[in-house]
């Protein structure tokens, strides 16, 4: 067994040696990561600097190949322009180790593919380390070997539109290609927008003819939907029409930002439509308490959607969002702790609306209060008591209370007692109970739920006869009116029997001193 002190000393010495070693200098061509290599190669191609472009190709292959470096670069450019599809920047790894989860060797990364006629092969990068210990990535020899040997010039979009020729200088050609691309985007959007409008009207006519209901999708979704469709098909259209890879890649960032913005726009439109429908249904079902919660949920959904889209857009622009997201998480956690009660009440509001123990207008009892619910808000619920005062209860507390909803009952409970003197004949008492039982069951105000008349208690001075029944009523006032009528009918029925109602016993105290 190695002593703990010896192990500790060994680790400390290793840490000191590591700290003492000089850090490797960064690669002068920005090839430390696969993303940096791809971006550097595209910049060199766009600038027409073939010598700089060779720095991003496998040097061992260039040194052993009998083909001139310039021709290899030309083959690569032609292949990329004709059928190259590079991954978006966010999908290309930005660490010096590369992507270790792609089932490829640790020193190989795939960054795209080339499709030419009947051939398809991957664009691979190879990780190398120079004599000074600097690690860098280059286009692998395997990819360069798969390039076609014939380098036929691909007709670009600007040449198809007669904007430029093959002899046009590089800078002028770039701006002409950009102008041609913008013209292509405008024309493509016009065509797609027209098709989406036609699809909208056909769908509307078909839906109304089949379902005989109004078509609830508004034309506000047409423009963002057209932008999403254009963003989806634009890469293939640019490839088929000969837009150079460098312009496709740089324009791809703008396209991605517009696409995500259009998706967010479309989602916001759909969220508005869904929540408007939900709010209309809530009002139709006489549940106005749900409207405020639905408004809050719609705003929260919009905020989260916009934050997500902004993260993607800034990521496409090349910003490192790791620190920002971490700060946002810490700030959100601090905000959650500071607004703990508010969040509790918000969750309570959602529980009250989702569980629906009460609605606005219901008469309920909770805790020591009872009254009519006048409002269910985002933070609290308001109850108007029988004293006409308004009690405001935070929803976090209200949702945890035992709530008794009187409005939700389907019938009212009729429970009353008759106090008959013990001097009454027992046979008369028996006849009265039997006939009262039948009378309650047959009365127009009662139902078959539960009708019972029975002797509940024998007291020294009276029989306690209990009457139970259920009365269907619209509300409490209707019940009290029907209960009064039923009680009067019962008392008139009791008058037919030789019995007397028992009165509370009275005690008479006589003061003899004042006699």
C-alpha positions, 0 to 999 in steps of 0.5 A: 500500500502506497502511503497517502502522504506519498501520493499527495506529494506525487499529485502536487508535483504533477500539478506543478509540472503541468503548470510550469509547462508552456501552453501551446500557441494557437494555430495561425490559420484558425484551424484549432476546431473543425468549425474554424477550419471550415470557416477559414477554408470558405474565406480563402475560397471566397477571396480566390487565394488558392495558396491559403486554401491549401493550408486547410487541406491535408498536407501529407496528401498534397506532398505525396500527390503528383497533381499540382496543389492549385488543381486539387484546390480547383477540384475541391471548389468545383465539387463543392459548388456543384454538389457540396452540402456543408452542415450549418455552423452550429452543427459543426463541432467547435472544440479542439477534440472534435465530435466524440459521439459521431461513431467516427475515430476520435481524429476524424469529423464529418462536416458535410457531404458532396453529391455528384451525379451517381457519387456521394461521399463525405466531407471529412476533417482529420486532426493532426499535431505538428512538431510544436505540439499544436493541434489543427484540423484539415480536410482529410486525404480520403475526401481529396482522393474522392474528388473527380479528376475532371474539373468542369466549370459549373455555370453559376446563377449570375451566368445563367441570368447573364449578369456575369461571365466566367471572366468577371473578376472575383469581387464583381462576380461576388456582388453579381452573384449576390444580386442574382441570389436576392432576385431568386429569393424574391421570385421564389417567395412570390411563387410560394406566397401565391401557392400558399394563398391558393392552398388557403382558399381551397382549404377554406372552401373545402372545409366550409362545404364539408363541415358547414362550419366557419373556417377559423384559420386567419390569413395572418398565417400565410406570410410566415408560413410562406417564409418557412416554406421558402427557407426549407426549399431554398438550399436545394434551389440554390444548389440546383441553380449553381449558387457557389458554396461560399455564398450559399454558406454565408447566406445560409446564416441569414436564411436560418435566422429568417427561418427561425423568425418566421417559425416564431412568427407562425407559432405566435399566430397559432398561439393567439388563435388557440388561446382566443378559441379557448377564451371564447369557449370559457366565456361561452361556458360561463367560466370567466375565471379561466380567461385571466389564466389563459391570458397569462399562459399565452404571454408566458408561452410567447416569452419562452418562444421568443427567448428560444428563437433569440438563442438560436439566432444569436447562436447562428451569428456566432455568439457563445451563449454558454455564459449567457444561458448560465447567467440567465439560469442563475438570474431565473433561480434568484428571481424564483426565490425572490418571488416565491409567494407570487409563483405559489399563488400563480401555481395555485391559480392554475390549480383552481382553474384546472381543478375547477372546485368553484366558478365565479358566481358559486356559493361556497364555504372554505375555512371560516368563511362562506359566500359567493365567488365574485372573481378568480384572478391571477393572484387571488380569489375574491368572495362576497360573504353573507355580511356583504363584505369581500374576502380576498384569499391568495390562490396559493392558500385557497387551492390548499383549503377544503372547499365546499361548493353549495352551487354544485349540488344537484338537490337540497337536503330537507331535514327537520324534526317534530317534537310530540308530547309523550302523552300521545297514544303510541298507536297514534304516533305509529300511524302518524309516522307511517302516513307521513312517510307516504306523504313525503314520498308522494309530495310534488316537491320531493323525489325518490332519492331519500324519504324517511320519517322515524323516531330519532330520540325519546326524551323525557317530555317528547318524541323527537321525530325526524323527517328527511327528504331531498328537494330539487331547486335552482338555488338557495332562495328557490329551496327556501321557498319550496321548503316553507311550502313543504313544512306548512303541508307537513304541519297541516298533515300533523293536525289530523292526528291526536297529538300535541307539539311539545314546548320547551319546559319552563321552571317557575321560581317563587320567592316566599319572602315577598308573598 
